[in-house]
């Protein structure tokens, strides 16, 4: 068996899970399961939100690899597919070459188109606005503001801008757009519209992963993700709050 191929394959799988929004304990379980499928003597895996480290003992020699995580997004379908692949490898003892081909197929671009992403972002924000007791006017405005907010977020990510500033800008845009709608009499309740659109920026996945990692005993990654969720929420609050404060100082409401 080519131990270097195994290290590269397992580390690539772990890196993809982290980049797609998976929990660190899931990365460690998946990578360990893959390596154990090839009858190594011992395997140790350490994952954090920014790196994956794997050490394998095979035929009395220690082999290790480190993969740096520079980007994290959300692709839960990717997490599911890689996790399923690791179970298939463990059950059927697939060769490393077949494993590499299957992973390559999983990595093929199959994400949603821009139009679908924007449309369902609008659906999400308008639906939340209704849940917050908004009316039909707020519903329609929330849809278009949600679409534009998501478009701004996607555009800013192309310039590798920090998530803190992306959410700050998007929060400012949500508040500004909502105030404009109120000023021209399109809506009657500002708070319902802002609350519905802000839900698009809430760091729900980071917070959920933080809790799950903490419950699994992953204290470092759990606290790191909690801090990440806090700062994202803080940036949204700053962006929205600063615009509302300016509006109040100018005699709004």
Secondary structure, DSSP 8 states (H G I E B T S, - for coil): --HHHHHHHHHHHHHHHHHTT--HHHHHHHHHHHHHTTT-SEEEEEEETTEEEEEEEETTEEEEEEEE-------HHHHHHHHHHHHHHHHH---HHHHHHHHHHHTS-----HHHHHHHHHHHHHHHHHHTT--HHHHHHHHHHHHHHHHHHHHHHTTT--HHHHHHHHHHHHHHHHHHHHHTTS-S-HHHHHHHHHTTT--HHHHHHHHHHHHTT-HHHHHHHHHHHHHHHHHHHHHHHHHHHHHHHTT--
